[in-house]
Amino acid sequence: MTAWDPERYLTYSDERGRPFVELLRRVDADHPKTVVDLGCGPGNLTALAAERWPTARVVGLDSSSAMVDKARASVSGIDFAVADLRDWAESAAPGSVDVLLSNATLQWVPGHLELLPALARAVRPGGWFAFQVPKNFDEPSHTVRAEFAAEEPYAAHTRHLEAPASHEPAAYLDALVREGFAVDAWETTYLHVLTGEDAVFTWISGTSLRPTAAALEKAGLFEPFADELKKRLARSYPLREDPVGNSFVLLPFRRVFVAARKLEA
């Protein structure tokens, strides 16, 4: 099992795409020349940026070759490439980007708050830096998985994994104000109504479960882990029923958004 699976990720594409659409609405850029999407995944959301700014050169970067292969096969007119976000931040020319975007990616980068100045330098005066990160790591969708993975026989194979993390909106605002940006930062908690068997397991299997799954697959332990995890998640997210008898589970999902404009000198 690879670390990232584009098809799994796209299972709830509407729910995952909504934050990106709402982020784009806050970016008041008229005719940018260069738009860069850091952590483009399978490219379906990067395509929305290309539709928003049809005259721009749009670049999508992701550290997963599987994601970039999917993006190249599915979306035309965008320059997709495999790249590490940290390497890009170090090598990007100052003021070379008009709109810098990142959707649900920075949480995977350890110490990303300290990386923001390097990313901010790539944005030209008058340009935009906009991103969103999950802030739901204290929800059962994460804690149940983490607690179970810390049990034997799984712990020996998962204890080295770094957990995703993000910060409060004010921390991002303060960091970018220091870099000369006017910052709009906010948070939203979505209530995702999920249907289908093992819905929460299916949701996390496209994102937060992937590193754990990859580590346990190598050890031949993922199948029993997954079977038990489904049961534990089902207890944390009980089935609900609407008035006509349709079953669903409710997944609260908190996200932090930042849309920042670099001030002119």
Buried (B, 14 or more C-beta within 10 A) or exposed (E): BEBBBBEBBBBBBEBBBBBBEBBBEBBEBEEBBBBBBBBBBBBBBBBBBBEBBEEBBBBBBBBBEBBBBBBBEBBEEBEBEEBEBBEBBEEBEEBBBBBBBBBBBBBBBEEBBEBBEBBBBBBBEBBBBBBBBBBBBEBBBBEBBBEBBEEEEBEEBBEEEEBBBBBEBEBBBBBBBEBBBEBBBBEBEBEBBBEEEBBBBBBBBBBBBBBBBBBBBEEEBBEEBBEEBBEBBBEEBEEEEEEEEEEBBBBEBBBBBBBBBBEEE
